[in-house]
Amino acid sequence: MSKTTTTRYDVAEHLRTPEEMAAYLDACLEEAEGDAAFIAKALGDIARAKGMAQVARDAGLSRESLYKALSGERSPDFDTILKVVKALGLKLHAEATRGRLRGPTSRSGSRTAKRRAA
């Protein structure tokens, strides 16, 4: 019987285009369920695909601090996330979730009704 050898999968090796990087980040944002360290790790994967040293320069951070921030072992400051996203040439996207957010009309209407009742 022949011996099977495996290698560790590294997603950074497969993120070749800006579109692939954006799709990967979008999928990770969808799956994160509030886990900021998970998002940081995803940004780290993208940064490694682009080149950590260049991303660090573009974000105005040291390479070492960028590695630490995007290791997935901790949640970096949101300011750092914004710098890295910009350095990667990506944008964050917000979308309303169905049934979870109330529109401004319903909130202000309820306050007005409370004031009238008082």
Secondary structure, 3 states (H helix, E strand, C coil): CCCCCCCCCCHHHHCCCHHHHHHHHHHHHHHCCCCHHHHHHHHHHHHHHHCHHHHHHHHCCCHHHHHHHCCCCCCCCHHHHHHHHHHCCCCCCCCCCCCCCCCHHHHHHHHHHHHHHC
